Amino acid sequence: MSEPLPILVENAIQIAWEYLEKTGQIDDPEITSWLLLDTIEHMVRCGERRGLVLSNGAITACERIRADATSRNARPAMRLD
């Protein structure tokens, strides 16, 4: 028998959070928690019910957003002379 959805979502968020925390990738806890929840909720609505797939998808989403933000901040500013 599978877990009820609220428990599945809670466990997936917890796994993702612990990974991100241990790897030092949580800069803003509020934004991270919203991103984890939104990503996992979207995956559940699309039919995914495997906990590790949910947590790994959320981790990947957080890492992509973090990489995008880092690359945007690393770009030199454009000069309009």
N, C-alpha and C positions, 0 to 999 in steps of 0.2 A: 504494500500500500504506500502511495506517495504522501509526502508531507502536505499539509494545508498551505495554500499560497502565501499567507502572511508569514508563516514560519520559513518557507523556502526563500522568500525575499529577504527576511531578516538575516538568515544565515549567510546568504550570498553577499549581502552588504557587509556583514561582520568579517567574512574572509577577505574581501577586497580591502576593507579599511585596515585590517591588521597588516596585510602585505604592504600597502602604501605607507603606513606608519613606520614599519620596520625599515623600509627602504628610503625614508626621509622625503617622501614625495607629497606630503600634505602641507601646503603653504597656508591655505585658508580652509579651516575645518568646515565652515558653513557651505562654501561653494563645493568643496569635495563631497560633502554628504548629499547635497542636491544633485550633483552630477551622477553619483553612484545610484541614487534612487531613480532618477530619470532614465538612466541607461538600462537598469535592471527592469524597471516597469515596462519600458518599450519592448525589451526582449520577451518578457512574459506575455505581453499583449500579442506578440507575433507567434506565440506558441511554445517558446522554449521553457522547459521544466527541469533541466539538469542544473543543479546548483553550482557545480564548478564551471560550467560553461557561462552561466550568468555572472559569477564573480570575475572570471577571466575577461569577459566582455567589458565589464565595468572598469577593470584595471586598465585595459587597453585604451578605453575612451579617455580616462584620466591622463594616461601617459601621452596620448596624442595631443590633447589640449595643452598639456604642460610643454611639450616639445614645440608646438606652434607658437606659444607665448614666448618661449625662450628664443626661437629663431626670429621672431618679429622684433624683440628687444635687441638682438645682436646686429640687426641690419643698420648700416650707417644712415644717418638722417640725410634726406635729399635736400640739396641746397638750391634755392631759387634766386640766383644772382642775376 
